[in-house]
Amino acid sequence: MTAPTDSEQDQAGHPRAGPRHAAPPGEALATAPTAAALEEVLTAAFAPVALEVVDDSHLHAGHAGAREGRHFTVRIRSARFTGLSRVARHRLVYDALAVWMPRGIHALAIDAQAP
């Protein structure tokens, strides 16, 4: 196994969360993402000690963005976030979910913490 290149590492030198354009495991990209699908991807990417993904879409019914995709809140606690700034932690989460962003996530609220 070769070491990750700089483009495959985050700012702290950790391997990036996962491939940016690979299909999420067990999910067809033709469908909108579900909280369970996001949990599966985040669990694989971060091995979190705590994870909660909430679909908040019902709170935005009638909102213009509701037609563009789903609204989620992610609360995640993982050792991968140790020593990283809030921005770096959020980037890792966005990297892990990148395949879903243009395919059905309109809004993503993130609370990413180290244990």
Secondary structure, DSSP 8 states (H G I E B T S, - for coil): -----GGGB-TTS-B-SS-SSS--TT--TTS---HHHHHHHHHHHH--SEEEEEE-GGGGTTSGGGGT-EEEEEEEE-GGGTT--HHHHHHHHHHHTTTTGGGTEEEEEEEEE--
